[in-house]
Amino acid sequence: MSSTFPSDLIAGILSYLPVKSLCRFKCVSKSWSVSIIHPQFVKVHQARTRRQKFLLVNDASFYHVDPDTSLLHQELSSSSSSSYRKVFPIKHDRPFKEEHDHHNFRGCHWVSESSNGLFCILMNHPPDNFFVYNPSTRESKKIPNMESEKESYYRMHYTLHGFGYAESIDDYKFVKVLIKRKIIQIFSLRNNSWKTIKCDFPFNVNNFRDIFVFSFNGAVQYGIPLNGAIHWVVVMHGYNGLGYYSMVAFDLVEEKFKTLPVIEIAKLKRVTVFRDRLCIVDCHDRFWIMEEYGVEESWTRISISKKPYPYKCAWKNIGYLFMNLDDDGWLQRYYESTVFDCIRSYTMHAYVENPVSPNFHRRCHHK
């Protein structure tokens, strides 16, 4: 990297910098660029920059917020005795640069949870178009369509979608499980290609009157990535009218399903990740986390006080963060009396900065 300083010393210094700075320094030289996207550098950088940011998606617009550093002190009212902090979310440029999308972009139907800094996004139009997006670098990549019939929305009732990262093989995978057709379609970012395998879904859907997967947003049943697997909570209705909850996980390395125990609750409301652990929320807004992955006895209820209602939540390694829209359309952050700039009808996703490019296969092929 330099004839003056050892390359490992320079790499060590760079690993402390934010991704925005790294994007600029990639232009210094080819060796710097190669080093910054090297898998080992990416791992070291992530280990040293664990502060989370938030991606806000509002119809066709993308914003990011760093609640720990982008706060501006401002008195919202002269009559108010307390000082509030106002955050101005930073709007991204149009994230998807493909020519066909530039004219047809109609917003997002679905945004996955972040997996190692990357998101998978399903477009409203054109239909069935998925993109991988890095909000830290503003880079995106369209996932090529599978050479098969497109899955219609009424059949998505029996289709699972997920996006996750497997550290042991250093690969991101997009997974589409077609339960009725008993196949799984897998796109590997490392190989930049699709493959289809037989579906070993652990439940025989014919044994149930109905089966669906818990989801936040309609037909697309997306999974939660954690520990190199993608997780879904399955709700099965028997012919006796009773409902059953179970959690299934698709291992991205073995490419096989496994089941995980779910604590008995009256009605599930949310599934997410909290402090790198699976977390579920019931209809009474009670929280449980799985302290030890895969162990039923490790489900532990955690106490949340001063709950805003209704709320949206994002998760931080050192705690939790609640967001809510007040009557004037401001985003409110609990519990620190922070008020965010006005954005309506948003979804919010936490992520950790990562310099990796969605065009992952190019890096892999030039090692």
Number of C-alpha atoms within 10 A of each C-alpha: 18 10 6 6 9 10 15 12 11 14 17 13 11 19 21 15 13 15 20 13 11 19 16 10 14 16 11 11 11 11 13 20 17 15 19 23 20 16 15 10 20 17 16 14 24 18 12 11 16 15 16 20 23 22 25 21 22 16 15 14 16 21 19 21 21 17 20 10 9 14 18 14 13 12 14 13 10 8 7 9 8 11 14 19 20 24 25 18 21 15 14 13 11 12 18 18 13 11 8 10 15 12 8 12 15 16 18 18 19 21 22 20 24 23 21 21 22 28 22 25 22 20 20 18 14 14 13 14 15 22 19 25 24 24 24 22 18 15 18 22 20 19 20 13 14 14 7 6 7 10 11 11 14 9 13 20 18 20 23 22 21 24 28 30 25 20 14 9 11 14 19 24 25 21 24 20 25 21 20 15 11 12 16 22 17 21 21 18 23 19 15 14 14 18 10 14 13 13 18 17 20 12 15 11 16 9 12 15 13 15 20 19 23 21 18 13 11 13 19 22 24 27 27 22 27 22 16 23 25 25 28 25 25 18 17 21 18 14 11 8 11 9 14 12 19 17 17 22 23 24 19 27 16 9 16 17 17 16 17 16 17 19 18 10 13 10 12 18 15 16 22 20 19 19 14 16 16 22 20 24 18 15 12 11 14 15 18 22 23 23 17 13 16 15 12 14 12 15 21 15 14 11 8 10 7 7 11 14 11 9 12 15 17 21 20 20 12 11 9 14 16 18 22 19 21 11 7 8 14 19 22 23 21 18 14 10 13 20 25 24 14 16 16 14 10 16 17 18 20 21 25 19 23 22 25 23 21 25 17 19 16 14 16 16 9 7 8
